């Protein structure tokens, strides 16, 4: 049995993508049967700059290219979440207890047609725009506090 407390957090970058109406991109994961929606996020490769990872993950998950976004803000600190005990060992080959994430707020400069979730390695089965205040209720329960914290961090830019 792995001592969960001894496992490290997986380094990750997350993207809050805002459209012109102040709504946020959310996608439904392909690998989940839950009716949960999440913002784009993914691992930071060794030696990769977190902002570069955010641009890469955004492209890999949504098809949105760097030219179609502008950086509005970045979270000053890493945010973390822990996986529920029943998922430890089932995801990420049991190497991580959760994620430590660098979050970035991007403004989407493109059109809805510039979003293409049918990427080379798709992660989402559906996507939509959501109101920022609805995010904690849309995400899986174990990430709700993380999403509340992201809303607090970017509150000035979302007002």
N, C-alpha and C positions, 0 to 999 in steps of 0.2 A: 504494500500500500504506500503510495507516494504521500509524503508530508506536503500538503497543499501550500502551507505557509512558506516552504522553502523554494517553491517554484517562482521564477521571475515573471515579470509582466512583458508581454510582447510589444515591442515598439511599433507604433502605428500613427498614421496621419488620417485626419478626418476633414471632410469638406461640408460646410453649410453653403449651399448654392442658392442665392436669392434671385428671383426673377424681378421684372420691372414693377410688379404689383406687390412686392414684399413677401411673396410666398416662397417656400423652401422645397427643393427637389427631395422626394423620398421614393425609394424603390422597395418592392417586395422581393425578398431573397428567393432564388430558385431552390435552395437546399432546405427550405423551411416550409412546413405546411401551415404554420401560424399565419394569421391575418395581420402580421406585423410589418411595419414599414420602417425603413431606416435611411439615413443619409449615407452618401458614399464614404467609404473608409477602407483602409487596408494597411498591410505591413510596410514598414520602412526597411529597405534593403540595407545590409551592412555598408557603412560609408556614405549612404545617400542622405542628402539634405532633406529635412522634413517637408519644406515647401515644394521641392522637386517631387517628392513622393506624393504629395497632395495632388499636384497637377497630373502625375502619372496615373494615380488611382482614379481620379475623376475621368480621365480619358478611357482607361481600361473598363470602367464600370458603366459609363454613360455615353461614351463616344464624343463627349464635349471636348473640343480642342482648346489649348491654352489661349489662342487668339480670341476666343468667345467668352472669356472671363477676365475680370479685373480683381485683384486682391484688395479687399476693403479693410480687413483686420485679421490679426492672428491672436490666439489665446496666449497670454503671457506665461502660463505655466502648463505643464502636462496635466491631463486629467486621466484618472484611472477608473476601471471597473473590474470587478471580480466575476468570473464565471460561476454559475450555480454548481454546487458540488457534483451533481449528476452529469454535467457536461465536461468536467475535467477528466482528461484521459480519452475523451471522444473527439475533441477538436484539437487541431494543431499538434496531433500525435502526442498529446499529453505533456508537451514541453512548457506550457505557460499556464498561469493561474487566472489570467485576464489580460487586459491591455492597458498600456500607458500611451495616451494619445496626444498628439499635437493637433489642435483644431484651427482651421482657417475659414474665414468668411469671404466668399467670392460673390461678385455680382455677375449674373449671367447676361451677356451682351447679345447673345444670339436669339434665334427663334426656336419654338418647340420642335420644328423639323430638324434642328441641329442636334437634337438628342437622339441617340441610337443605342438602346440597351442590348441589341443583337450584336454584341462585340465578339472578338475572337474567342474569349473565354467568358461567356455571359454569367453575371451574378444575379441579375434581377429578372423576374418574369413579367413585371408590370411597373409602371412609374406614374407619378402625378405630382402636382404642386399642392402643398399643404400650408395652412396657416402656422406660423411659428409656435403660437401658444398651444396648438394641438399636438406638437411633437412628442411630449412625454406619454401621451395616451396611445400614440401610434406604434411606439417601439416595444420590443419585448420587455417584460417587467423588470428583468435584472439590469437593464440599461436606463431605466426611467430617471434615476437620480443623476446619472451622467448627462442626460439630455436637459434636465432642469438646470444643471450647472452650465452647460453650453449656452443656454438662453440667458442666464445671468451674465456670463462673460461678454456676450455680444449685445446685451440689452441696449446700450447706447446707439449702436448702429441699426438696430431693428426698430427703433422708435419712429 
